[in-house]
Amino acid sequence: RHAALAGLRALALTDHDTVGGIEEARFEARLKGLVFIPGVEIEIDFDPGEFHLLGLGIHAENLALQVALASLAAGRRERNEAMVDLLSREGMPIDLDELAIHTPTERIGRPHLAQALVRSGKVKTKQEAFDRFFGKGRPFYLPKECLGLETVLRLIADSGGIAVVAHPYSLYVSKARLASLMDGWKEMGIQGIEAYHPAAKLGQCRILERMARERGFIVTAGSDFHDRQKPICGIGKTSGGIPVADAYFSELQSVLPELESLT
């Protein structure tokens, strides 16, 4: 609904490690006349930064994908319980059942634990919670179960989607290292690079686009919109607050021939 009010033509739903909500979003998109792109965002085991891979145009009912995501969800629950235990020992108890009431999604993670600390008055902002407690290297950070790149590529391909590397700057590697990674990704069958993301500067995004084009990737642009309380990610807008250009959607259509039938 928010996308339609913003005047968008299309919307991709790519939640982290889950396809929950896709059918509801598809139904609403039809009502609003939006082209809907079902997707998922899966974290890949990578160091030193974070490697997220988007699967766009997937068939969410694919059994292998469902099984893999269910395994990740079980691991996430165990991780949450372990982090809550650490917090409790330090005098910051969190009730996961109560937290679920405040969480309008099936996926509870560090952002929701951080928000619980805000509500309890232990920190002033979610960012403070990450800086002090939940970020990598902080006292309550615990690594989560991740899948390997080849496994995720196979899951995306088998579910009918295309693989796009999300916000590559979150990898925290040098430009030379990124160029080398891109060469390898192309050989492995990754089709696209999300060059434009609101957390990156516009100049950085243009460099990414050039690097991607030189290697024959399609280029996507995203808002990474989570909710209205995250103003850096206004829906339909990307780096520098500029609207996502229609050309990127048209380019995506060229490699997703089933896109219209998926709406």
Buried (B, 14 or more C-beta within 10 A) or exposed (E): EEBBEBEBEBBBBBBBBBBBBBEEBBEBBEEBEBBBBBBBBBBBBBEEBBBBBBBBBBBBEBEEBBEBBEEBBEBBEEBBEEBBEBBEEEEBEBEBEEBEEEBEBEBBBBBBBBBBBBEEEBBEEBEBBBEBBBBEEEEBBEEBBBBEBEBBBBBBBBBBBBBBBBBBBBBBBEEEEBEEBBEEBBEEEBBBBBBBBBEBEEEBBBBBBEBBEEBEBBBBBBBBBBEEEBEEBBBBBBBEEEBBEEEBBEBBBEBBEEBEEBB
